[in-house]
Amino acid sequence: MAWITPFFVRFYAFIRALFLSTKPLKNAENYSCIIVGAGAAGLNTAVQLQKTGFKNFTILEKQKTVGGTWAANSYPGLACDVYSHYYSFSYFLKHDWPRMASSGRELHLYFKKLAEHFGLNDKIKFNTEVKSAIWNEESKVWEVTTSAGELLRANFLVGATGFYLYRQLSKVMISFSSLIIEVFDLENKANETNNSLE
């Protein structure tokens, strides 16, 4: 456990340099990074790494496309609950959102275009899940085993898996003043529409 403090000090310095500085990282070519997830957080991390000259990174994505929750979910009426413009990164602005609260499909397309624009698709291993991630104290690297049986090693590991990907309930109750009006079975509806986004 003695490695925890020095590790977090190095990790904090890495993240601080990554997001709070526009200067190139010194000796960036000597380091590597694995990003888990190609949703908004994972793609943003990758772009920030590129901005600082950090090119030795790999993104692991369990789905067949980028977009995180916007790629995984396709139930009827799926949309963001904030202004669409909040989903435009400052370095990849979108001024022509078709509506104030865009649909899941529109948001998914935005992230696909972002990944293509920054050349991130070549850095992504699609249909790849992380089976284990172990810090090797001796070699000072993360050892990540994937669902393909591949062992990847990196100095830094960024978890960008999000928390909206998995449904927690299969039934949703719509209620008003504690009076249950209707119960919907989302499990069957999700299965019907799960593969509608290509």
LUMDREN-978520 format. One record per atom (N, C-alpha, C): residue in one letter; chain; x, y negated, z. Coordinates in Angstrom, 2 decimals. Atoms other than C-alpha are relative to their C-alpha. Example, Ala and Ser with C-alpha at 12.3 -4.5 7.8 and 13.67 -1.06 7.14 Angstrom:
BEGIN
PT zapa nukol      px      py      pz
PT    A     A    0.89    1.19    0.00
PT    A     A   12.30    4.50    7.80
PT    A     A    0.90   -1.20    0.00
PT    S     A   -0.82    1.19   -0.06
PT    S     A   13.67    1.06    7.14
PT    S     A   -0.77   -1.09    0.73
***
This chain:
BEGIN
PT zapa nukol      px      py      pz
PT    M     A    0.81    1.21    0.00
PT    M     A    0.00    0.00    0.00
PT    M     A    0.85   -1.27    0.00
PT    A     A   -0.86    1.18   -0.03
PT    A     A    3.01   -2.28    0.18
PT    A     A    0.03   -0.73   -1.33
PT    W     A   -0.01    0.62    1.33
PT    W     A    2.67   -2.94   -3.56
PT    W     A   -1.14   -0.98   -0.20
PT    I     A    1.21    0.81    0.25
PT    I     A   -0.74   -4.63   -3.16
PT    I     A    0.30   -1.49   -0.01
PT    T     A   -0.27    1.44   -0.06
PT    T     A    0.52   -8.06   -2.09
PT    T     A    0.85   -0.48   -1.17
PT    P     A   -0.78    0.47    1.15
PT    P     A    3.30   -8.38   -4.70
PT    P     A   -0.76    0.14   -1.32
PT    F     A    0.76   -0.19    1.23
PT    F     A    0.99   -6.98   -7.37
PT    F     A   -0.99   -1.13   -0.20
PT    F     A    1.00    1.05    0.14
PT    F     A   -1.77   -9.50   -6.66
PT    F     A    0.63   -1.37   -0.19
PT    V     A   -0.71    1.25    0.24
PT    V     A    0.73  -12.34   -6.54
PT    V     A    0.38   -0.10   -1.48
PT    R     A   -0.35   -0.01    1.43
PT    R     A    1.99  -11.35  -10.01
PT    R     A   -1.25   -0.12   -0.86
PT    F     A    1.23    0.03    0.78
PT    F     A   -1.56  -10.79  -11.27
PT    F     A   -0.62   -1.40    0.03
PT    Y     A    0.53    1.36   -0.11
PT    Y     A   -2.70  -14.19   -9.94
PT    Y     A    0.81   -0.96   -0.87
PT    A     A   -0.85    0.86    0.83
PT    A     A    0.26  -15.86  -11.64
PT    A     A   -0.30    0.23   -1.48
PT    F     A    0.34   -0.34    1.39
PT    F     A   -0.61  -14.03  -14.87
PT    F     A   -1.32   -0.65   -0.41
PT    I     A    1.31    0.57    0.32
PT    I     A   -4.29  -15.08  -14.80
PT    I     A    0.04   -1.52    0.01
PT    R     A   -0.11    1.46   -0.06
PT    R     A   -3.42  -18.63  -13.77
PT    R     A    0.69   -0.54   -1.26
PT    A     A   -0.70    0.42    1.20
PT    A     A   -0.95  -18.95  -16.64
PT    A     A   -0.87    0.20   -1.24
PT    L     A    0.84   -0.33    1.14
PT    L     A   -3.43  -17.37  -19.01
PT    L     A   -1.12   -1.00   -0.21
PT    F     A    1.18    0.82    0.15
PT    F     A   -6.45  -19.53  -18.32
PT    F     A    0.20   -1.48    0.32
PT    L     A   -0.18    1.40   -0.38
PT    L     A   -5.04  -22.76  -16.88
PT    L     A    1.13   -0.69   -0.73
PT    S     A   -1.12    0.59    0.71
PT    S     A   -2.16  -23.34  -19.24
PT    S     A   -0.15    0.24   -1.49
PT    T     A   -0.01   -0.17    1.46
PT    T     A   -1.86  -23.91  -22.96
PT    T     A    1.41    0.30   -0.47
PT    K     A   -1.37   -0.29    0.36
PT    K     A    1.86  -23.26  -22.84
PT    K     A    0.16    1.48   -0.29
PT    P     A   -0.27   -1.43    0.26
PT    P     A    3.18  -20.02  -24.32
PT    P     A    0.60    0.67    1.24
PT    L     A   -0.59   -0.76   -1.11
PT    L     A    3.98  -17.36  -21.75
PT    L     A    1.43    0.37   -0.35
PT    K     A   -1.38   -0.38    0.23
PT    K     A    7.70  -16.78  -21.39
PT    K     A    0.12    1.52   -0.04
PT    N     A   -0.25   -1.44    0.15
PT    N     A    8.85  -13.35  -22.53
PT    N     A   -1.28    0.82   -0.14
PT    A     A    1.28   -0.70    0.16
PT    A     A    5.27  -12.41  -23.49
PT    A     A    0.17    1.34   -0.69
PT    E     A   -0.21   -1.24    0.74
PT    E     A    6.64   -9.75  -25.81
PT    E     A    0.46    1.15    0.89
PT    N     A   -0.48   -1.03   -0.92
PT    N     A    8.01   -7.88  -22.78
PT    N     A   -1.12    0.63    0.82
PT    Y     A    1.11   -0.46   -0.83
PT    Y     A    4.56   -7.29  -21.29
PT    Y     A   -1.13    0.52   -0.87
PT    S     A    1.16   -0.55    0.70
PT    S     A    1.43   -5.40  -22.24
PT    S     A   -1.22   -0.07    0.91
PT    C     A    1.25    0.13   -0.75
PT    C     A   -2.20   -5.55  -21.21
PT    C     A   -1.05    0.91   -0.62
PT    I     A    1.16   -0.77    0.44
PT    I     A   -5.21   -3.25  -21.43
PT    I     A   -1.23   -0.72    0.52
PT    I     A    1.27    0.64   -0.35
PT    I     A   -8.64   -4.90  -21.46
PT    I     A   -1.09    1.05   -0.16
PT    V     A    1.08   -0.99    0.04
PT    V     A  -11.59   -2.67  -20.62
PT    V     A   -1.31   -0.74   -0.25
PT    G     A    1.26    0.64    0.36
PT    G     A  -14.69   -3.89  -22.45
PT    G     A    0.18   -1.04   -1.08
PT    A     A   -0.05    0.97    1.10
PT    A     A  -15.33   -5.84  -25.66
PT    A     A   -1.27   -0.82   -0.06
PT    G     A    1.11    0.93   -0.08
PT    G     A  -18.19   -7.97  -24.46
PT    G     A    0.56   -1.42    0.09
PT    A     A   -0.42    1.41   -0.08
PT    A     A  -17.99  -11.72  -23.78
PT    A     A    1.30   -0.15    0.78
PT    A     A   -1.19    0.17   -0.84
PT    A     A  -15.40  -11.43  -20.98
PT    A     A    1.24    0.62   -0.64
PT    G     A   -1.15   -0.66    0.63
PT    G     A  -13.16   -8.95  -22.80
PT    G     A    0.50   -0.74   -1.22
PT    L     A   -0.39    0.75    1.20
PT    L     A  -13.18  -10.90  -26.07
PT    L     A    0.65   -1.32    0.38
PT    N     A   -0.59    1.27   -0.44
PT    N     A  -12.50  -14.18  -24.25
PT    N     A    1.40    0.21    0.56
PT    T     A   -1.33   -0.30   -0.53
PT    T     A   -9.58  -12.62  -22.38
PT    T     A    0.99    0.21   -1.13
PT    A     A   -0.88   -0.29    1.14
PT    A     A   -8.13  -11.37  -25.67
PT    A     A    0.38   -1.28   -0.74
PT    V     A   -0.28    1.26    0.70
PT    V     A   -8.43  -14.80  -27.32
PT    V     A    0.97   -0.84    0.82
PT    Q     A   -0.89    0.79   -0.85
PT    Q     A   -6.78  -16.49  -24.33
PT    Q     A    1.42    0.58   -0.02
PT    L     A   -1.32   -0.63    0.10
PT    L     A   -3.94  -13.96  -24.48
PT    L     A    0.69   -0.42   -1.30
PT    Q     A   -0.57    0.39    1.30
PT    Q     A   -3.41  -14.72  -28.17
PT    Q     A    0.46   -1.44    0.01
PT    K     A   -0.35    1.44   -0.04
PT    K     A   -3.36  -18.48  -27.48
PT    K     A    1.35   -0.23    0.66
PT    T     A   -1.27    0.18   -0.72
PT    T     A   -0.39  -18.03  -25.17
PT    T     A    1.13    0.83   -0.60
PT    G     A   -1.03   -0.77    0.67
PT    G     A    1.51  -15.82  -27.60
PT    G     A    0.09    1.44    0.46
PT    F     A    0.02   -1.36   -0.53
PT    F     A    0.63  -12.60  -25.78
PT    F     A   -0.71    0.88   -1.02
PT    K     A    0.58   -0.78    1.08
PT    K     A    0.10  -10.10  -28.58
PT    K     A   -0.10    1.50    0.29
PT    N     A   -0.04   -1.43   -0.29
PT    N     A    0.73   -6.71  -26.97
PT    N     A   -1.13    0.38    0.97
PT    F     A    1.14   -0.40   -0.81
PT    F     A   -2.76   -5.88  -25.75
PT    F     A   -0.91    0.93   -0.80
PT    T     A    0.97   -0.94    0.58
PT    T     A   -5.39   -3.22  -26.40
PT    T     A   -1.32   -0.17    0.74
PT    I     A    1.33    0.07   -0.60
PT    I     A   -9.13   -3.44  -25.82
PT    I     A   -0.64    1.38   -0.14
PT    L     A    0.70   -1.28    0.01
PT    L     A  -10.98   -0.25  -24.87
PT    L     A   -1.49   -0.27    0.11
PT    E     A    1.45    0.24    0.04
PT    E     A  -14.68   -0.27  -25.77
PT    E     A   -0.73    1.31   -0.19
PT    K     A    0.72   -1.27    0.06
PT    K     A  -17.07    2.60  -25.12
PT    K     A   -1.02    0.05   -1.12
PT    Q     A    0.99    0.04    1.07
PT    Q     A  -19.51    1.46  -27.80
PT    Q     A    0.68   -0.03   -1.37
PT    K     A   -0.55    0.00    1.36
PT    K     A  -19.08    1.45  -31.58
PT    K     A    0.17   -1.40   -0.55
PT    T     A   -0.10    1.38    0.45
PT    T     A  -19.13   -2.35  -31.79
PT    T     A    0.27   -0.91    1.19
PT    V     A   -0.22    1.00   -1.06
PT    V     A  -18.29   -5.50  -29.82
PT    V     A   -1.36   -0.56    0.43
PT    G     A    1.21    0.71   -0.40
PT    G     A  -20.85   -7.54  -27.92
PT    G     A   -0.54    0.36    1.36
PT    G     A    0.42   -0.36   -1.35
PT    G     A  -21.25   -5.79  -24.59
PT    G     A   -1.48    0.29    0.11
PT    T     A    1.42   -0.25   -0.26
PT    T     A  -24.79   -5.91  -23.27
PT    T     A   -0.87   -0.32   -1.20
PT    W     A    0.80    0.39    1.17
PT    W     A  -26.01   -7.60  -26.47
PT    W     A    0.08    1.06   -1.10
PT    A     A   -0.08   -1.11    0.95
PT    A     A  -24.86   -4.59  -28.48
PT    A     A   -0.68    1.25    0.57
PT    A     A    0.52   -1.22   -0.62
PT    A     A  -25.99   -1.94  -25.98
PT    A     A   -1.52   -0.01    0.15
PT    N     A    1.43    0.09   -0.24
PT    N     A  -29.52   -3.22  -25.45
PT    N     A   -0.73   -0.56   -1.22
PT    S     A    0.77    0.47    1.15
PT    S     A  -32.20   -3.71  -28.07
PT    S     A   -1.50    0.07    0.26
PT    Y     A    1.42   -0.11   -0.31
PT    Y     A  -35.50   -3.61  -26.25
PT    Y     A   -0.76   -1.21   -0.53
PT    P     A    0.80    1.10    0.56
PT    P     A  -38.35   -5.78  -27.57
PT    P     A    0.06   -1.25    0.87
PT    G     A   -0.03    1.27   -0.71
PT    G     A  -38.04   -9.44  -26.62
PT    G     A    1.33   -0.32    0.66
PT    L     A   -1.31    0.25   -0.60
PT    L     A  -34.37   -9.20  -25.59
PT    L     A    0.52   -1.37   -0.44
PT    A     A   -0.51    1.34    0.30
PT    A     A  -33.01  -12.76  -25.37
PT    A     A    0.76   -0.52    1.22
PT    C     A   -0.70    0.61   -1.13
PT    C     A  -30.74  -14.91  -23.24
PT    C     A   -0.98   -0.88    0.76
PT    D     A    0.91    0.80   -0.81
PT    D     A  -32.35  -16.82  -20.40
PT    D     A    0.58   -1.39    0.30
PT    V     A   -0.57    1.34   -0.10
PT    V     A  -30.20  -19.94  -20.77
PT    V     A    0.11   -0.56   -1.42
PT    Y     A   -0.17    0.59    1.32
PT    Y     A  -29.56  -22.35  -23.62
PT    Y     A    1.04    0.77   -0.80
PT    S     A   -0.89   -0.77    0.87
PT    S     A  -27.93  -20.56  -26.53
PT    S     A    1.39   -0.62   -0.08
PT    H     A   -1.30    0.67    0.14
PT    H     A  -25.17  -23.17  -26.68
PT    H     A    0.97    0.39    1.11
PT    Y     A   -0.87   -0.45   -1.07
PT    Y     A  -23.85  -21.86  -23.36
PT    Y     A    0.76    1.27   -0.40
PT    Y     A   -0.67   -1.21    0.46
PT    Y     A  -22.88  -18.71  -25.26
PT    Y     A    1.06   -0.29   -1.04
PT    S     A   -1.07    0.38    0.94
PT    S     A  -20.57  -20.63  -27.58
PT    S     A    1.24   -0.34    0.81
PT    F     A   -1.25    0.36   -0.65
PT    F     A  -17.00  -20.60  -26.36
PT    F     A    0.49   -1.31   -0.58
PT    S     A   -0.47    1.32    0.44
PT    S     A  -15.35  -24.02  -26.59
PT    S     A    0.92    0.09   -1.21
PT    Y     A   -0.92   -0.16    1.12
PT    Y     A  -12.85  -22.66  -29.09
PT    Y     A   -0.68    0.66   -1.22
PT    F     A    0.73   -0.62    1.11
PT    F     A  -15.54  -21.03  -31.28
PT    F     A   -1.47   -0.42    0.10
PT    L     A    1.34    0.57   -0.18
PT    L     A  -18.54  -23.33  -31.16
PT    L     A   -0.95    0.43   -1.11
PT    K     A    1.07   -0.28    0.96
PT    K     A  -21.81  -22.46  -32.85
PT    K     A   -1.05   -1.08    0.23
PT    H     A    0.93    1.13   -0.14
PT    H     A  -24.00  -25.49  -33.48
PT    H     A   -1.37    0.30   -0.59
PT    D     A    1.24   -0.26    0.73
PT    D     A  -26.72  -23.82  -35.51
PT    D     A   -0.79    1.19    0.56
PT    W     A    0.83   -1.05   -0.58
PT    W     A  -28.41  -21.48  -33.05
PT    W     A   -1.43   -0.22   -0.48
PT    P     A    1.34    0.17    0.56
PT    P     A  -31.87  -20.81  -34.50
PT    P     A   -1.07   -0.35    1.03
PT    R     A    0.98    0.33   -1.03
PT    R     A  -33.64  -21.29  -31.17
PT    R     A    0.71   -0.32    1.31
PT    M     A   -0.59    0.43   -1.26
PT    M     A  -33.08  -22.60  -27.69
PT    M     A    0.54    1.19    0.81
PT    A     A   -0.44   -1.21   -0.69
PT    A     A  -32.87  -19.12  -26.14
PT    A     A    0.07    1.12   -1.05
PT    S     A   -0.15   -0.92    1.13
PT    S     A  -31.47  -16.83  -28.81
PT    S     A   -0.26    1.45    0.37
PT    S     A    0.28   -1.42   -0.20
PT    S     A  -32.34  -13.20  -29.27
PT    S     A    1.30    0.77    0.21
PT    G     A   -1.16   -0.86   -0.19
PT    G     A  -30.03  -10.35  -28.37
PT    G     A    0.73    0.26   -1.31
PT    R     A   -0.61   -0.25    1.31
PT    R     A  -29.43   -9.68  -32.06
PT    R     A    0.86   -1.19   -0.43
PT    E     A   -0.76    1.19    0.38
PT    E     A  -28.29  -13.28  -32.66
PT    E     A    1.27   -0.13    0.84
PT    L     A   -1.17    0.07   -0.87
PT    L     A  -25.95  -13.17  -29.67
PT    L     A    1.01    1.08   -0.38
PT    H     A   -0.89   -1.06    0.44
PT    H     A  -24.55   -9.84  -30.82
PT    H     A    0.75   -0.41   -1.27
PT    L     A   -0.64    0.46    1.24
PT    L     A  -23.83  -11.32  -34.26
PT    L     A    1.07   -1.06    0.29
PT    Y     A   -0.99    1.02   -0.37
PT    Y     A  -22.03  -14.28  -32.63
PT    Y     A    1.30    0.68    0.46
PT    F     A   -1.20   -0.66   -0.51
PT    F     A  -19.64  -11.94  -30.80
PT    F     A    0.70    0.82   -1.07
PT    K     A   -0.62   -0.72    1.13
PT    K     A  -19.07   -9.84  -33.93
PT    K     A    0.80   -0.98   -0.86
PT    K     A   -0.71    1.01    0.80
PT    K     A  -18.12  -13.02  -35.84
PT    K     A    1.24   -0.50    0.73
PT    L     A   -1.15    0.45   -0.79
PT    L     A  -15.84  -14.15  -33.01
PT    L     A    1.13    1.03   -0.10
PT    A     A   -1.03   -1.05    0.07
PT    A     A  -14.00  -10.80  -33.01
PT    A     A    0.65    0.03   -1.38
PT    E     A   -0.54    0.00    1.36
PT    E     A  -13.61  -10.93  -36.77
PT    E     A    0.87   -1.23   -0.24
PT    H     A   -0.73    1.26    0.21
PT    H     A  -12.46  -14.58  -36.78
PT    H     A    1.39    0.05    0.63
PT    F     A   -1.28   -0.03   -0.71
PT    F     A   -9.68  -13.92  -34.25
PT    F     A    0.78    1.30   -0.24
PT    G     A   -0.71   -1.23    0.33
PT    G     A   -8.67  -10.56  -35.72
PT    G     A    0.08    0.99    1.14
PT    L     A   -0.04   -0.86   -1.18
PT    L     A   -9.58   -8.66  -32.57
PT    L     A   -0.39    1.44   -0.30
PT    N     A    0.46   -1.37    0.28
PT    N     A  -11.15   -5.61  -34.22
PT    N     A    1.17    0.97   -0.14
PT    D     A   -1.17   -0.87    0.14
PT    D     A   -7.68   -4.27  -35.00
PT    D     A    0.62    0.37    1.35
PT    K     A   -0.54   -0.25   -1.33
PT    K     A   -6.86   -4.40  -31.29
PT    K     A   -0.93    0.86    0.86
PT    I     A    1.02   -0.70   -0.78
PT    I     A   -9.98   -2.51  -30.20
PT    I     A   -0.04    1.48   -0.35
PT    K     A    0.25   -1.43    0.18
PT    K     A  -10.31    1.23  -29.70
PT    K     A   -1.47    0.23    0.34
PT    F     A    1.43   -0.19   -0.19
PT    F     A  -14.04    1.77  -30.22
PT    F     A   -0.30    1.44    0.40
PT    N     A    0.44   -1.34   -0.44
PT    N     A  -15.99    4.74  -28.84
PT    N     A    1.00    0.64    0.95
PT    T     A   -1.04   -0.47   -0.93
PT    T     A  -13.36    5.02  -26.11
PT    T     A   -0.33   -0.45    1.41
PT    E     A    0.26    0.29   -1.41
PT    E     A  -14.11    5.23  -22.41
PT    E     A    1.25    0.20    0.83
PT    V     A   -1.09   -0.19   -0.95
PT    V     A  -11.70    4.93  -19.52
PT    V     A   -0.40    1.11    0.96
PT    K     A    0.26   -1.10   -0.92
PT    K     A  -11.53    8.16  -17.56
PT    K     A    0.71   -0.20    1.33
PT    S     A   -0.71    0.31   -1.24
PT    S     A   -8.93    7.02  -15.03
PT    S     A    0.98   -1.14   -0.25
PT    A     A   -1.00    1.08    0.05
PT    A     A   -6.67    4.08  -14.28
PT    A     A    0.77    0.06    1.31
PT    I     A   -0.83   -0.20   -1.19
PT    I     A   -3.79    4.64  -11.88
PT    I     A    1.22   -0.91   -0.08
PT    W     A   -1.20    0.85   -0.08
PT    W     A   -1.11    2.18  -10.81
PT    W     A    1.19    0.88    0.35
PT    N     A   -1.21   -0.76   -0.25
PT    N     A    2.31    3.82  -11.07
PT    N     A    1.01   -0.94    0.66
PT    E     A   -0.88    0.89   -0.77
PT    E     A    4.38    2.19   -8.36
PT    E     A    1.44    0.08   -0.46
PT    E     A   -1.39   -0.18    0.40
PT    E     A    7.65    3.62   -9.60
PT    E     A    0.33   -0.77   -1.28
PT    S     A   -0.27    0.68    1.28
PT    S     A    7.40    2.31  -13.17
PT    S     A   -0.67   -1.36   -0.10
PT    K     A    0.69    1.30   -0.05
PT    K     A    5.22   -0.71  -12.22
PT    K     A   -0.91   -0.23   -1.21
PT    V     A    0.96    0.12    1.11
PT    V     A    2.62   -0.03  -14.92
PT    V     A   -1.30    0.72    0.35
PT    W     A    1.27   -0.71   -0.09
PT    W     A   -1.01    1.00  -15.15
PT    W     A    0.03    1.15   -0.99
PT    E     A    0.12   -1.16    0.88
PT    E     A   -1.55    4.47  -16.59
PT    E     A   -1.49    0.27   -0.16
PT    V     A    1.43   -0.10    0.29
PT    V     A   -4.95    4.62  -18.25
PT    V     A   -0.25    1.19   -0.92
PT    T     A    0.38   -1.16    0.81
PT    T     A   -6.42    7.88  -19.52
PT    T     A   -1.35   -0.28   -0.63
PT    T     A    1.24    0.26    0.73
PT    T     A   -9.12    7.57  -22.18
PT    T     A   -0.79    1.28   -0.24
PT    S     A    0.87   -1.14    0.31
PT    S     A  -12.00    9.80  -23.20
PT    S     A    0.56    0.83   -1.16
PT    A     A   -0.64   -0.73    1.11
PT    A     A   -9.90   10.79  -26.25
PT    A     A    1.21    0.79    0.49
PT    G     A   -1.14   -0.72   -0.55
PT    G     A   -7.26   12.22  -23.91
PT    G     A    1.31   -0.76   -0.14
PT    E     A   -1.20    0.82    0.22
PT    E     A   -4.82    9.41  -24.73
PT    E     A    0.43   -0.63    1.32
PT    L     A   -0.55    0.66   -1.19
PT    L     A   -2.55    8.06  -22.00
PT    L     A    0.64   -1.31   -0.45
PT    L     A   -0.51    1.33    0.34
PT    L     A   -1.95    4.30  -22.31
PT    L     A    0.66   -0.59    1.23
PT    R     A   -0.70    0.65   -1.11
PT    R     A    0.47    2.30  -20.20
PT    R     A    0.07   -1.50   -0.26
PT    A     A   -0.04    1.46    0.14
PT    A     A    0.39   -1.45  -19.55
PT    A     A    0.36   -0.64    1.33
PT    N     A   -0.36    0.75   -1.20
PT    N     A    1.70   -4.02  -17.10
PT    N     A   -1.23   -0.57    0.70
PT    F     A    1.20    0.61   -0.55
PT    F     A   -1.74   -5.56  -16.66
PT    F     A   -1.23    0.75   -0.48
PT    L     A    1.28   -0.64    0.31
PT    L     A   -5.24   -4.09  -16.58
PT    L     A   -1.11   -0.98    0.37
PT    V     A    1.09    0.95   -0.24
PT    V     A   -8.26   -6.37  -16.95
PT    V     A   -1.33    0.74   -0.17
PT    G     A    1.33   -0.62    0.07
PT    G     A  -11.69   -4.96  -16.14
PT    G     A   -1.01   -1.04   -0.45
PT    A     A    1.00    0.93    0.55
PT    A     A  -14.24   -6.74  -18.33
PT    A     A   -1.23    0.79   -0.43
PT    T     A    1.09   -0.90    0.34
PT    T     A  -17.01   -4.17  -18.20
PT    T     A   -1.37   -0.62    0.19
PT    G     A    1.29    0.64   -0.21
PT    G     A  -19.74   -6.58  -17.15
PT    G     A   -0.86    0.77    0.98
PT    F     A    0.89   -0.67   -0.94
PT    F     A  -22.68   -5.68  -14.99
PT    F     A   -1.43    0.07   -0.51
PT    Y     A    1.34   -0.09    0.57
PT    Y     A  -25.68   -5.85  -17.34
PT    Y     A   -0.16    1.18   -0.95
PT    L     A    0.04   -1.06    1.00
PT    L     A  -24.87   -2.77  -19.40
PT    L     A   -0.94    1.14    0.36
PT    Y     A    0.78   -1.17   -0.40
PT    Y     A  -26.65   -0.10  -17.37
PT    Y     A   -1.33   -0.41    0.63
PT    R     A    1.32    0.23   -0.61
PT    R     A  -30.36   -0.08  -16.57
PT    R     A    0.00    0.60    1.40
PT    Q     A    0.08   -0.50   -1.36
PT    Q     A  -31.02    0.30  -12.89
PT    Q     A   -1.35    0.63    0.28
PT    L     A    1.34   -0.51   -0.22
PT    L     A  -34.75    1.00  -13.08
PT    L     A   -0.59    0.42   -1.33
PT    S     A    0.66   -0.41    1.24
PT    S     A  -36.76    2.90  -15.65
PT    S     A   -1.41   -0.56   -0.08
PT    K     A    1.34    0.58    0.01
PT    K     A  -40.01    1.24  -14.62
PT    K     A    0.06   -1.41    0.56
PT    V     A    0.04    1.39   -0.44
PT    V     A  -40.70   -2.45  -14.26
PT    V     A   -1.44   -0.32    0.36
PT    M     A    1.35    0.38   -0.42
PT    M     A  -43.67   -3.73  -12.33
PT    M     A   -0.15   -1.50   -0.16
PT    I     A    0.31    1.42    0.12
PT    I     A  -45.16   -7.04  -13.29
PT    I     A   -1.02   -0.30    1.09
PT    S     A    0.90    0.27   -1.12
PT    S     A  -46.74   -8.52  -10.20
PT    S     A   -0.20   -1.50    0.19
PT    F     A    0.30    1.39   -0.34
PT    F     A  -48.33  -11.73   -9.07
PT    F     A   -0.64    0.01    1.37
PT    S     A    0.50    0.04   -1.38
PT    S     A  -48.87  -12.45   -5.38
PT    S     A   -0.21    1.41    0.56
PT    S     A    0.00   -1.37   -0.51
PT    S     A  -48.10   -8.82   -4.52
PT    S     A   -1.05    0.91   -0.64
PT    L     A    0.98   -0.83    0.69
PT    L     A  -50.84   -7.57   -6.84
PT    L     A    0.65    0.56   -1.26
PT    I     A   -0.62   -0.61    1.17
PT    I     A  -49.44   -5.09   -9.35
PT    I     A   -0.99   -0.04   -1.16
PT    I     A    0.87    0.13    1.16
PT    I     A  -50.88   -5.88  -12.75
PT    I     A    0.22    1.16   -0.98
PT    E     A   -0.28   -1.02    0.99
PT    E     A  -49.13   -3.38  -15.01
PT    E     A    1.38    0.60    0.27
PT    V     A   -1.29   -0.67   -0.14
PT    V     A  -46.28   -0.85  -14.96
PT    V     A    0.44    0.45   -1.38
PT    F     A   -0.53   -0.37    1.30
PT    F     A  -44.08   -0.40  -18.02
PT    F     A    1.08    1.06    0.17
PT    D     A   -1.05   -1.01    0.01
PT    D     A  -41.93    2.65  -18.72
PT    D     A    1.04   -0.42   -1.03
PT    L     A   -1.03    0.51    0.90
PT    L     A  -38.75    1.14  -20.19
PT    L     A    0.90    1.11   -0.53
PT    E     A   -0.90   -1.07    0.42
PT    E     A  -36.90    4.45  -20.46
PT    E     A   -0.36    0.47   -1.41
PT    N     A    0.41   -0.46    1.32
PT    N     A  -38.94    5.67  -23.44
PT    N     A    0.14   -1.11   -1.04
PT    K     A   -0.11    1.12    0.92
PT    K     A  -39.02    2.21  -25.03
PT    K     A    1.46   -0.23   -0.38
PT    A     A   -1.43    0.17    0.27
PT    A     A  -35.22    1.95  -24.71
PT    A     A    0.49    1.08   -0.95
PT    N     A   -0.43   -1.09    0.88
PT    N     A  -34.76    5.35  -26.35
PT    N     A   -0.48   -0.20   -1.42
PT    E     A    0.54    0.24    1.33
PT    E     A  -36.98    4.33  -29.26
PT    E     A    0.81   -1.03   -0.77
PT    T     A   -0.67    1.12    0.67
PT    T     A  -35.01    1.17  -29.98
PT    T     A    1.49   -0.04    0.21
PT    N     A   -1.40    0.03   -0.39
PT    N     A  -31.56    2.08  -28.70
PT    N     A    0.97   -0.15   -1.17
PT    N     A   -0.93    0.02    1.11
PT    N     A  -29.97    2.49  -32.12
PT    N     A   -0.40   -0.99   -1.10
PT    S     A    0.47    0.92    1.03
PT    S     A  -31.67   -0.40  -33.90
PT    S     A    1.06   -1.01   -0.45
PT    L     A   -1.07    0.93    0.39
PT    L     A  -28.55   -2.62  -33.88
PT    L     A    1.13    0.77   -0.65
PT    E     A   -1.11   -0.65    0.70
PT    E     A  -25.93   -1.57  -36.38
PT    E     A    1.13   -0.98   -0.17
***
